[in-house]
Amino acid sequence: MYPEWQKRRFFELHLAWLVQGPKGYDLLFKVNPYSLYRSREEALEAAKALVEGSLDQDPKVGQNRAPLRLEEEDRTRFLILLESGKALLPLDRYALYGEVAEVEERLLFRAPFQDPKCPIRSLEGRRVRLLKTPLNDPEGESQELARGTLRLLPEGLEVGGFHLPLPPETPIEGLAYEEAFFDLGPDHYYLYALGEGDG
């Protein structure tokens, strides 16, 4: 198995504001976008940088503003708690929640169609769904072209009897065993693995 196809160990950082509800704390908003780090120390450093800031929601996630500003002693206490993996810092009717969780993930990577480690090759023999969207219309509807077992041919691919020619140098991006996507002519193609319950 190619290194690009394997899951690797990472540390994921979650920071969120909670608000007191009738049955305890409810999520107010997530502060940071999905983020992976190579070590627990890197994740804790990222948390420290966020806690030193405003703790407003990252614009990639939303537009929410922090319900209050942390005092220096609150920042220190929160970061000490977070070193154990999880932190919950009650502040009036709000709380700041943090977690550094160890996860195993595959990373997105790119390789040409002809390359044996190309992400699309990890899907060969699996049941997949093939979708197409116009490149020049990001709001355009996705059209399902085919559903079935993926066969790779020297000149392209076949899904459930549907043939799609694919030049060998076409860059394919994706997550091994999960999805692959590429641009061809005026269209963007998306191929993803179907689970047991998917039709």
Secondary structure, DSSP 8 states (H G I E B T S, - for coil): --GGGS-EEEEEEEEEEEEEETTEEEEEEE-S---EESSHHHHHHHHHHHHHS-----TTT-----SS---HHHHHHHHHHHTTTEEEEEETTEEEEEEEEEEEE---EEEETTSTT-GGGGGTTSEEEEEEEETT-TTS--EEEEEEEEEEETTEEEETTEEEE--TT-EEEEETTTEEEEEETTEEEEEEE--TT--
